[in-house]
Amino acid sequence: RLKPETDFCDAALVEPLACVVQGVEDSRLQSGQSVLVIGAGHVGKAVVHLARWLGFYVVVNDDRPEFCNPQAVPGADQYLPGLVMVDPRRGKRSRTLVEVLETFRSCVLLGVNR
């Protein structure tokens, strides 16, 4: 529970940050693994920062190139803009998730909604 004197803007960040920390903890990351973050929105950006802070090799993917670059999400080791799976709403297909994951031998996948 937040204290009554907690600033509204600070309080608004608690839930998304808690989701990021919980997701990273639930993934049971181990030293030497890579992290593939799918979705480079505000939550994905936070996952990237936390994973880098913890010392992991971080790869970011987003189907929006303007979100998947060093200016939008600083700190990742690699950026893979473009679709990774079929999006039935858009009728597009690019690389499959398996094709992307074949690039990484020891990878933990963290999917992030946007």
trRosetta pair geometry for C-beta under 8 A, 3 or more apart (Angstrom, degrees):
i j d omega theta_ij theta_ji phi_ij phi_ji
2 6 4.4 -71 174 19 115 156
2 11 5.4 30 -128 -117 170 110
2 14 6.9 -138 -75 -29 121 167
3 6 5.0 124 64 -34 75 95
6 10 5.7 -121 -179 83 88 117
6 11 4.9 100 129 -65 120 104
7 10 4.3 83 67 10 95 107
7 11 6.7 -166 89 -10 47 87
8 11 5.6 -57 -146 37 30 113
8 12 6.4 36 155 -28 65 103
9 12 5.7 -48 -150 26 31 115
9 13 7.3 27 153 -17 59 103
10 13 6.1 -63 -164 31 36 109
10 14 7.4 51 144 -42 65 94
11 14 5.7 -34 -160 -2 43 119
12 15 7.7 -55 -174 25 36 98
13 16 6.2 -66 -157 49 49 102
13 17 5.5 42 154 -19 81 118
14 17 6.0 -70 -148 44 23 107
14 18 6.0 26 158 -23 65 110
15 18 5.7 -53 -143 34 29 113
15 19 6.6 32 156 -21 62 103
16 19 5.6 -53 -152 32 35 114
16 20 6.6 36 151 -21 66 102
16 42 6.6 -22 -171 121 156 110
16 43 5.6 -128 -162 -94 105 89
16 46 6.6 135 142 5 104 162
17 20 5.5 -50 -151 32 37 114
17 21 6.4 33 154 -15 67 105
17 46 6.4 -131 -106 -167 64 150
18 21 5.9 -54 -146 39 32 109
18 22 6.1 32 155 -18 65 110
19 22 5.8 -57 -144 40 28 111
19 23 6.1 30 157 -22 64 108
19 43 6.4 -36 95 -139 125 124
20 23 5.9 -57 -148 35 26 111
20 24 6.5 21 157 -14 63 107
20 43 6.1 -166 -73 -162 97 78
20 46 4.4 -86 -91 118 158 118
20 47 5.3 -147 -143 -73 99 68
20 50 5.8 149 152 -7 116 149
21 24 6.0 -58 -149 38 29 107
21 25 6.2 27 154 -16 65 110
21 50 7.0 -156 -89 -134 61 158
22 25 5.7 -58 -146 41 30 110
22 26 6.0 28 157 -20 67 110
23 26 5.8 -54 -141 38 27 110
23 27 6.5 33 157 -27 61 105
23 47 6.6 -46 89 -106 133 116
23 110 5.9 92 154 -148 120 114
23 112 7.8 61 -177 -90 172 88
24 27 5.8 -52 -151 26 31 115
24 29 6.5 -30 -173 -7 78 127
24 47 6.7 170 -63 -139 103 82
24 50 5.6 -111 -50 121 159 133
24 51 6.6 -158 -118 -74 123 78
24 54 7.3 160 180 -13 138 156
24 110 7.3 -6 -86 -103 62 147
25 28 7.8 30 166 -65 40 47
27 35 7.8 64 139 -120 161 105
27 108 4.9 90 174 175 123 136
27 110 6.1 -49 -77 -81 147 100
28 108 7.9 -170 70 -117 61 140
29 33 5.7 -145 -157 60 79 134
29 35 6.8 -21 -111 -76 129 112
29 51 7.5 -180 -101 -128 166 90
29 54 7.0 80 95 124 147 146
29 56 6.2 -61 -173 -76 140 142
29 108 5.5 -105 -99 7 81 163
30 33 5.4 90 62 -19 69 120
31 55 7.4 -6 -126 100 80 123
32 106 6.3 1 126 105 90 154
33 56 6.2 -23 82 -136 74 112
33 57 7.7 -143 117 39 37 90
33 106 4.8 -115 -117 138 67 100
33 107 6.6 144 -174 -106 89 21
33 108 5.4 50 152 -14 138 102
34 56 6.7 135 -131 174 29 97
34 57 4.3 -45 -110 81 82 106
34 58 7.4 174 -165 -81 71 22
34 59 6.1 30 170 -5 116 108
34 104 4.9 -109 64 -156 144 132
34 106 6.2 119 11 87 83 69
34 107 4.6 -31 73 -104 99 77
34 108 7.2 -179 87 22 47 67
35 47 7.6 -148 152 153 136 103
35 51 4.5 -98 45 -153 160 151
35 56 4.9 59 -9 132 112 141
35 57 7.1 163 19 82 69 52
35 58 5.1 -17 65 -112 102 69
35 59 6.9 -179 89 29 50 70
35 107 7.2 151 -95 -159 17 71
35 108 5.3 -23 -108 67 69 94
35 110 6.0 5 -172 3 101 117
36 59 4.8 -20 -107 73 69 108
36 61 6.5 15 -178 -2 94 114
36 100 7.1 121 -151 137 151 118
36 101 7.1 -105 -4 -96 164 77
36 104 6.6 -164 -51 20 118 159
36 107 5.4 30 -15 -178 109 122
36 108 7.3 -176 23 84 73 42
36 109 5.1 -23 66 -111 106 64
36 110 7.0 168 81 28 52 68
37 40 7.1 97 116 -85 110 68
37 44 5.1 132 159 -157 119 92
37 47 5.0 155 -119 99 132 127
37 48 5.6 -103 17 -68 163 82
37 51 7.3 -155 -50 5 121 151
37 58 6.6 8 -5 -168 114 96
37 59 7.1 173 22 86 70 52
37 60 5.1 -20 67 -111 103 66
37 61 7.0 175 87 27 52 69
37 76 7.6 -116 36 -108 122 125
37 110 5.2 -18 -106 73 66 105
37 112 6.1 8 -172 -3 89 123
38 44 7.6 -108 94 -115 25 128
38 61 4.9 -19 -111 70 67 108
38 62 7.4 144 -167 -79 50 53
38 84 6.2 -82 -126 26 123 154
38 109 7.0 9 -8 -169 112 92
38 110 7.2 -180 21 89 72 51
38 111 4.8 -20 60 -116 113 65
38 112 6.4 171 80 26 56 72
39 43 7.2 4 119 74 119 97
39 44 4.3 -165 106 -63 73 135
39 61 7.7 12 -16 85 35 71
39 62 6.0 84 -127 -101 22 90
39 111 6.6 73 0 -173 119 56
39 112 3.7 -144 74 76 125 85
39 113 6.3 -57 -144 -70 167 1
39 114 4.9 -159 -158 -49 109 95
40 44 4.6 -116 -111 104 26 141
40 45 6.4 70 -174 -61 65 76
40 48 7.7 28 -129 -33 82 136
40 60 5.2 65 -89 179 114 121
40 61 7.5 -164 -37 86 102 25
40 62 3.8 -82 13 -41 106 138
40 64 7.5 -134 54 62 107 95
40 67 4.2 152 85 145 114 103
40 68 5.1 164 -1 -82 156 68
40 72 6.5 72 144 119 127 121
40 73 5.0 -93 -161 -44 115 145
40 112 8.0 106 -58 71 24 129
40 114 7.9 4 53 -92 39 125
41 44 5.3 94 43 17 55 106
41 45 6.9 -98 112 -10 29 95
41 62 7.7 139 -33 -117 63 135
41 67 6.8 -23 -73 -156 50 144
41 112 6.8 -153 43 125 92 116
41 113 7.8 -35 38 116 138 45
41 114 3.7 141 -27 -130 140 92
42 45 5.7 -50 -146 31 28 115
42 46 6.8 29 154 -18 60 104
43 46 5.7 -54 -154 35 35 112
43 47 6.5 38 148 -21 66 102
43 112 4.9 -171 101 -168 107 122
43 113 7.1 33 48 63 145 64
43 114 7.6 -154 35 -102 102 51
44 47 5.5 -50 -149 33 36 114
44 48 6.5 41 151 -22 65 101
44 60 6.9 104 161 -140 117 103
44 62 7.2 136 108 -72 169 115
44 73 7.1 -45 117 -110 98 141
44 112 4.1 172 -74 74 84 153
44 114 7.2 -26 -11 -85 120 90
45 48 5.6 -50 -153 31 33 115
45 49 6.7 30 152 -17 64 104
45 72 7.7 -110 -94 145 118 75
45 73 5.1 -138 -110 -117 84 92
46 49 5.8 -53 -149 36 34 110
46 50 6.3 30 155 -15 67 107
47 50 5.9 -58 -146 40 30 108
47 51 6.0 28 158 -18 67 111
47 110 5.6 -169 -174 121 149 147
47 112 6.0 -144 -3 -66 145 140
48 51 6.0 -59 -144 39 25 108
48 52 6.2 23 159 -16 63 109
48 58 5.3 116 -143 168 75 148
48 60 6.0 -5 -92 -77 130 118
48 73 5.5 83 29 180 169 112
48 75 5.7 130 142 86 106 110
48 76 5.2 -57 -151 -70 127 93
49 52 6.0 -58 -147 38 27 109
49 53 6.2 30 155 -22 64 109
49 75 5.9 69 -97 76 61 164
50 53 5.6 -55 -147 35 30 114
50 54 6.4 24 155 -14 64 108
51 54 5.7 -60 -149 41 30 108
51 56 4.6 -63 176 56 90 122
51 58 4.8 123 102 -89 126 119
51 110 7.9 -153 -63 11 138 151
52 55 7.6 63 180 -64 33 16
52 56 6.9 -95 -84 57 31 70
52 58 5.4 -64 -65 -6 84 141
52 75 4.7 -104 -17 166 170 114
52 76 7.3 -118 -63 -88 123 38
52 77 8.0 162 -103 -34 102 86
57 77 5.1 -46 -161 22 74 159
57 78 7.8 27 169 3 94 105
58 75 7.1 14 64 126 144 83
58 76 4.6 -109 107 -133 105 71
58 77 5.3 130 54 8 61 90
58 78 7.6 -176 100 33 49 70
59 76 6.6 95 -122 -176 18 114
59 77 6.6 -51 -71 66 60 90
59 78 4.4 -17 -113 71 84 105
59 79 7.6 -177 -160 -79 63 21
59 80 6.2 29 174 -6 105 112
59 104 7.0 -130 2 -64 151 142
59 107 7.7 -29 30 -134 128 120
60 68 5.7 -175 120 -139 106 84
60 73 5.4 141 -122 99 172 152
60 76 4.4 -67 -13 -111 113 165
60 78 7.3 179 24 91 66 55
60 79 5.3 -16 64 -115 98 67
60 80 6.9 180 89 29 47 72
61 68 6.5 4 -156 -123 24 138
61 79 7.9 146 -84 -167 42 50
61 80 4.4 -24 -96 77 87 103
61 81 7.4 167 -146 -93 55 22
61 82 7.6 -59 -156 60 92 61
61 84 5.4 46 159 -50 147 130
61 100 6.9 10 -81 -156 153 156
62 65 7.8 177 90 -72 93 21
62 67 4.5 -69 109 91 160 113
62 68 4.0 -170 44 -57 97 109
62 81 6.4 -25 67 -122 70 67
62 114 7.8 81 -135 -63 111 145
63 81 7.6 97 -141 -174 18 66
63 82 6.3 1 -125 170 57 19
63 83 4.6 34 -113 -82 110 64
63 84 7.5 -116 -67 0 90 72
63 87 7.2 4 -81 -36 169 145
63 92 7.9 120 -155 90 136 141
63 94 7.9 164 -119 14 96 138
64 67 4.3 54 88 13 107 111
64 68 6.7 142 81 -7 57 95
64 81 7.6 -85 92 -148 27 100
65 68 5.8 -74 -134 50 35 97
65 69 6.8 46 171 -39 67 111
65 81 4.2 58 -107 -170 72 150
65 82 7.4 30 -72 -54 88 59
66 69 7.2 -51 -153 10 23 119
66 72 6.5 115 150 -62 54 147
67 72 5.1 -155 -147 148 35 158
67 73 7.0 50 167 -26 64 111
68 72 7.0 -20 -19 64 13 134
68 73 7.0 -16 -124 21 36 127
68 79 5.1 142 161 -170 84 105
68 80 6.9 -72 178 72 138 37
68 81 3.9 160 84 -88 132 83
68 82 7.9 -103 66 0 159 49
69 72 5.2 80 56 17 78 101
69 73 7.1 125 64 32 35 81
69 79 5.8 74 -101 -163 37 166
69 81 7.1 1 -56 -57 80 126
70 73 7.2 -83 -124 72 23 58
70 74 5.7 51 -176 -107 69 62
70 76 7.3 -137 -99 48 66 88
70 79 6.9 -111 -45 -37 67 140
71 74 7.3 14 -124 -63 14 86
73 76 5.7 30 121 -13 108 120
73 79 7.6 143 66 -103 113 111
76 79 6.0 103 94 -69 134 78
80 84 7.6 65 121 -79 123 106
80 100 6.6 105 159 -138 164 119
82 94 5.0 -148 159 160 107 168
82 95 6.8 77 112 13 120 104
83 86 7.9 61 163 -92 131 21
83 87 6.4 -111 -134 -11 127 111
83 92 5.5 180 -45 119 164 114
83 93 6.7 -145 111 -155 142 20
83 94 3.7 135 68 17 94 118
83 95 7.1 164 96 38 66 66
84 94 6.8 -34 -71 76 18 105
84 95 5.7 -33 -130 84 51 91
84 96 7.1 51 168 -178 61 18
84 97 5.4 63 154 -82 107 67
84 100 5.5 -29 -139 -20 107 150
85 93 7.7 -49 161 -131 31 72
85 96 6.4 55 -105 -141 62 55
85 97 5.5 2 -70 -37 102 97
86 92 7.3 174 -145 87 53 47
86 93 4.8 -15 -97 -96 79 95
87 90 4.4 22 100 34 117 105
87 91 7.5 -49 87 5 74 21
87 92 5.5 9 45 51 101 88
87 93 8.0 -171 18 -76 64 52
88 91 7.0 32 -159 -74 35 51
93 96 8.0 -2 -171 -72 99 74
95 99 4.5 -129 -168 85 92 129
95 100 5.3 100 134 -53 130 91
96 99 4.7 101 54 2 76 102
96 100 7.2 -145 95 -2 43 85
97 100 5.7 -56 -151 38 35 109
97 101 6.0 28 155 -15 69 110
97 109 7.9 37 -169 -125 118 149
98 101 5.8 -58 -140 42 30 107
98 102 6.4 43 156 -34 64 100
99 102 5.9 -45 -152 19 28 116
99 103 8.0 37 148 -25 53 94
100 103 6.1 -49 -177 14 42 114
100 104 7.9 3 144 8 67 102
101 104 6.0 -70 -157 49 49 93
101 107 6.0 -154 -144 67 83 144
101 109 7.1 -41 -96 -69 119 120
104 107 3.7 70 117 -53 131 130
